[in-house]
Amino acid sequence: MCGVLVFVISAAFADSVTTLGMGMGARGAARFAEFEAVVRKYNASGQRFRIDGHCQSACTMFLAIKNVCVTQNANLLFHAGGNQDFTDRMTARYKPALRKYVIDKGYMATREFHSIPGSVIISRFGYRACN
């Protein structure tokens, strides 16, 4: 299944799609565009989208989905994109408080991963918790 995003429908949340299978992010411009397409698709449909488990790099762009929720157990990892354009496109999809935090802390200045737990994404940055 190389090059294909895999969506998992959770039995417990049959009306939602999760990040499972997409958590490692994108590698390259084509994959990055696929992640942007997912954001557009779910914003157009209004379907619930769960960020769960490991979510790094381009996966964090799913925070821009209007009907997104984050599980307490999620672990989001932030870093600079492959170039400034990719970095800017990722940070543009975060709420202002999260964007300011990851930029001010230097998370978006290096390729090193910086982890923020789902519980903090919810409590500090105002993202909705998944039930």
KELONU-173306 format. One record per residue: residue in one letter; x, y, z of N, C-alpha, C, O in turn. Coordinates in pm, whole numbers, padded with zeros to 5 digits, always signed. Each point is the difference from the previous one (the first is absolute). Example, Ala and Ser with C-alpha at 12.3 -4.5 7.8 and 13.67 -1.06 7.14 Angstrom:
<rs>
A+01319-00569+00780-00089+00119+00000+00090+00120+00000+00104-00002+00066 S-00139+00107-00138+00082+00119+00006-00077+00109+00073+00051+00111+00017 
</rs>
This chain:
<rs>
M+00081-00118+00000-00081+00118+00000+00086+00126+00000-00039+00100+00059 C+00151-00102-00120+00087+00117-00003-00070+00117-00066-00065-00013-00103 G+00079+00130+00168-00054+00122-00058-00150+00018+00018-00057+00095-00054 V-00008-00183+00129-00145+00010+00019-00028+00026+00147+00050-00072+00087 L-00130+00174-00058-00040+00025+00138-00103-00104+00040-00091-00031-00076 V+00106-00022+00196-00092-00100+00051-00082+00063+00112+00056+00054+00095 F-00186-00062-00107-00090+00052+00103-00058-00118+00075-00032-00103-00059 V+00017+00118+00189-00055-00104+00083-00130+00050+00059-00004+00105+00065 I-00103-00180-00086-00128+00032+00062-00004-00077+00131+00006-00123+00002 S-00017+00196+00108+00000-00062+00131-00137-00060+00027-00103+00064-00022 A+00101-00188+00071-00127-00064+00031-00073+00077+00110-00123+00009-00002 A+00196+00045+00097-00063+00074+00109-00053+00135-00047-00090+00057+00062 F+00146-00005-00170-00040+00129-00053-00025-00016-00150+00075+00054-00081 A-00178-00128+00046-00024-00038-00139-00019+00120-00092+00014-00013-00122 D-00045+00128+00178-00021+00117-00084+00125+00086-00011-00007+00113-00050 S+00121-00164+00095+00120+00082-00004+00116-00075-00066+00002-00123-00007 V+00092+00199-00041+00122-00052-00061+00113+00040+00091-00004+00106+00061 T+00107-00191-00050+00112+00031+00088+00129+00013-00079+00006-00034-00118 T+00096+00085+00186+00132+00016-00060+00078-00130-00004+00109-00004-00058 L-00161-00101+00116+00074-00126+00001+00035-00039-00144-00087-00001-00087 G+00213-00029+00065+00047-00032-00135+00058+00120-00072+00060-00015-00106 M-00076+00136+00162+00053+00121-00062+00091+00077+00094+00049+00107-00035 G-00025-00161+00152+00068+00072+00105+00145+00033-00023+00056+00084+00070 M+00007-00148-00167+00142+00025-00024+00023+00122-00088+00114+00037-00026 G-00220+00025-00019+00013+00123-00078+00029-00025-00146-00014-00111-00050 A+00056+00217-00018+00024-00004-00144+00148+00008-00028+00076+00062+00075 R-00035-00124-00181+00138+00011-00045-00004+00039-00147-00030-00081-00087 G+00060+00206+00063+00000+00049-00138-00124+00080-00033-00102-00008+00069 A+00112+00085-00176-00106+00092-00039-00130-00072-00034-00108+00048+00035 A+00116-00162-00103-00122-00072-00039-00076-00047+00123-00122+00015+00007 R+00192-00071+00090-00066-00047+00122-00055+00117+00079-00108-00010+00059 F+00182+00121-00055-00046+00120+00071-00133+00046-00060-00093+00034+00073 A+00084-00034-00204-00123+00039-00069-00115-00094+00035-00115+00044+00009 E+00144-00172+00012-00105-00095+00039-00058+00036+00136-00121-00009+00021 F+00206+00051+00072-00047+00038+00132-00086+00126-00009-00102+00010+00068 E+00144+00086-00150-00082+00121-00019-00135-00036-00060-00102+00061+00035 A+00100-00158-00125-00126-00043-00062-00094-00062+00104-00121+00018-00007 V+00177-00091+00103-00081-00058+00108-00067+00112+00080-00118-00009+00032 V+00193+00113+00001-00056+00113+00075-00116+00060-00079-00107+00024+00056 R+00128+00002-00184-00108+00057-00083-00121-00092-00005-00114+00046+00013 K+00138-00174-00031-00110-00098-00011-00086-00001+00126-00123+00007-00008 Y+00186-00015+00124-00076-00009+00125-00061+00134+00039-00103+00002+00068 N+00163+00107-00107-00063+00130+00024-00124+00015-00088-00099+00059+00043 A+00104-00111-00163-00116+00007-00091-00113-00092+00047-00118+00036-00009 S+00153-00155+00058-00103-00097+00039-00057+00025+00139-00115-00034+00028 G+00196+00094+00060-00043+00018+00138+00012-00125+00084-00036+00002+00118 Q+00086-00111-00176+00015-00125+00075+00102+00017+00112+00099+00071-00015 R-00125-00138+00127+00091+00005+00113+00132-00068-00035+00002-00101-00071 F+00106+00157+00120+00134-00054-00023+00073-00001+00134+00012+00103+00066 R+00036-00221-00026+00066-00018+00129+00152-00004-00018+00051-00073-00084 I+00019+00150+00164+00145-00013+00008+00027-00087+00121-00032+00036+00113 D+00093-00151-00139+00018-00102+00102+00137-00063-00017+00047-00016-00113 G+00016-00020+00221+00128-00068-00007+00111+00094-00045+00000+00119+00032 H+00094-00173-00105+00118+00072-00047-00036+00084-00123-00054-00052-00098 C+00084+00183+00104-00031+00091-00111+00115+00098-00014+00014+00092+00082 Q+00068-00110-00184+00116+00087-00016-00001+00070-00134-00062-00046-00096 S+00131+00158+00092+00028+00071-00123-00130+00045-00067-00082+00065+00063 A+00063-00100-00191-00117+00044-00075-00131-00048+00062-00105+00060-00023 C+00110-00166+00101-00120-00048+00069-00061+00109+00088-00121+00005+00019 T+00206+00083+00036-00050+00106+00087-00088+00100-00075-00074+00076+00062 M+00081-00076-00195-00087+00089-00078-00146-00038+00015-00088+00082-00028 F+00061-00205+00070-00139-00041+00021-00067+00081+00111-00122-00004+00013 L+00200+00076+00066-00059+00090+00100-00086+00108-00066-00081+00063+00067 A+00099-00041-00197-00077+00102-00073-00137-00051-00045-00080+00078-00052 I+00052-00205+00073-00131-00052-00039-00104+00055+00098+00016-00009+00121 K-00123+00065-00176-00102+00068+00082-00060-00091+00106-00025+00043+00112 N+00002-00169-00147-00063-00093+00092+00103-00099+00055-00026-00121+00008 V+00142+00173+00030+00106-00084+00055-00016-00011+00150-00047+00092+00067 C+00086-00208-00016+00013-00016+00144+00132-00071+00025+00052-00068-00088 V+00000+00085+00208+00130-00056+00037-00022-00089+00121-00067+00040+00095 T+00124-00160-00096-00011-00086+00117+00102+00041+00105+00104+00057-00033 Q-00135-00085+00157+00092+00029+00110+00133-00072-00019+00105+00050+00040 N-00110-00167-00103+00121-00082-00017+00079+00032-00126+00105-00060-00023 A-00153+00152-00057+00073+00035-00122+00134+00062+00037+00015+00059+00107 N+00081-00072-00195+00131+00063+00016+00035+00066-00131+00026-00068-00100 L-00026+00201+00098+00028+00076-00122+00144+00049+00002+00046+00055+00100 L+00024-00076-00210+00141+00038-00010+00016+00105-00110-00042-00020-00114 F+00102+00130+00151+00015+00117-00087+00146+00018-00037+00090-00027+00080 H-00066+00075-00203+00135+00033-00047-00011+00085-00125-00109+00014-00057 A+00222+00041+00014+00002+00077-00124-00026-00093-00118+00039-00117+00002 G-00106+00170-00103-00021-00077-00122+00129-00010-00081+00103+00054+00040 G-00110-00123-00152+00117-00017-00085+00054+00130-00056+00117+00008-00039 N-00202+00094+00034+00042+00134-00042-00093+00101+00067-00097-00039+00065 Q+00126+00166-00080-00079+00103+00070-00146-00001-00045-00090+00026+00081 D+00065-00055-00209-00138-00006-00048-00079-00107+00074-00113+00025+00044 F+00170-00145-00030-00070-00107+00071-00021+00038+00147-00106-00027+00056 T+00206+00088+00006-00013+00043+00139-00113+00101+00014-00083-00011+00091 D+00079+00109-00180-00105+00101+00005-00137-00061-00024-00098+00041+00063 R+00089-00137-00152-00129-00064-00029-00049-00082+00119-00120-00007+00025 M+00213-00056+00048-00040-00074+00120-00047+00097+00108-00110-00017+00054 T+00189+00117-00022-00035+00090+00111-00127+00080-00028-00070+00038+00093 A+00040-00013-00219-00122+00073-00036-00124-00078+00038-00109+00058+00009 R+00121-00186+00014-00115-00085+00031-00024-00016+00149-00095-00067+00040 Y+00179+00129+00044-00016-00009+00144-00076+00122+00052+00007+00108-00058 K-00079-00127+00169-00063+00114+00066+00110+00098+00041+00113-00041+00025 P-00146+00171-00018+00102+00101+00030+00085-00028+00125+00121+00021-00003 A-00182-00067+00110+00077-00025+00123+00102-00112-00020+00113+00010+00047 L-00153-00117-00116+00093-00110-00028+00108+00046-00096+00118-00031+00019 R-00156+00104-00123+00097+00052-00097+00107+00083+00070+00119-00019-00022 K-00164+00112+00107+00094+00087+00073+00092-00084+00088+00121+00024+00004 Y-00176-00122+00064+00078-00084+00091+00110-00077-00075+00116+00004+00040 V-00153-00074-00149+00101-00081-00069+00105+00087-00069+00116-00042-00014 I-00155+00161-00029+00098+00091-00061+00090+00060+00108+00123+00000-00014 D-00183+00050+00121+00078+00062+00108+00097-00098+00065+00111+00038+00039 K-00151-00164-00027+00086-00102+00061+00107-00053-00097+00086-00078+00040 G-00092+00119-00166+00098-00045-00099-00031-00138-00058+00084-00057-00069 Y-00203+00004+00097-00036-00131-00051-00001-00006-00152+00027-00104-00060 M-00058+00218-00004-00014+00003-00145+00127+00051-00068-00001+00033-00118 A+00109-00028+00193+00127+00050-00054+00100-00111-00029+00101+00024-00067 T-00128-00146+00116+00093-00111-00022-00078-00124-00043-00123-00005+00011 R+00195-00093-00059-00063-00127-00041-00017-00095+00119-00054-00110-00015 E+00099+00151+00133-00016-00080+00121-00147-00001+00042-00067+00103-00004 F+00017-00220+00043-00138-00011+00044-00017+00051+00142+00084-00024+00087 H-00195+00096-00065-00036+00052+00132-00143-00046+00028-00091+00028-00077 S+00074-00098+00187-00126-00065+00032-00090+00087+00087+00045+00065+00095 I-00174-00065-00129-00103+00061+00085-00110-00105+00015-00060-00042-00099 P+00032-00001+00223-00105-00100+00021-00138+00052-00039-00027+00120+00006 G-00060-00211-00044-00137+00035-00034-00070+00074+00112-00076+00093-00024 S+00101-00134+00147-00063+00066+00115+00036+00149+00006-00082+00082+00041 V+00205-00047-00080+00043+00140+00000-00058+00074-00120-00037+00117+00010 I+00031-00185-00124-00061+00060-00120-00144+00041+00033-00049+00103-00046 I-00018-00185+00126-00139+00027+00039-00006+00110+00107-00071+00099-00018 S+00143-00116+00126-00014+00091+00114+00063+00136-00021-00055+00101+00045 R+00167-00096-00113+00070+00128-00014-00033+00074-00129+00000+00123-00003 F-00029-00199-00104-00014+00064-00130-00143-00002-00055-00024+00047-00111 G-00070-00102+00188-00142+00013-00033-00054-00093-00106-00105+00028-00058 Y+00172-00138+00032-00056-00098-00095-00098-00088+00074+00013-00022+00121 R-00111-00026-00194-00107-00081+00059+00050-00140+00033+00070-00062-00080 A-00107+00014+00198+00033-00137+00042-00098-00097-00064-00119+00030-00013 C+00168-00145-00026-00089-00105-00051-00069-00066+00120+00062-00021+00104 N-00189-00009-00120-00075-00070+00106+00033-00147-00001-00052-00076+00081 
</rs>
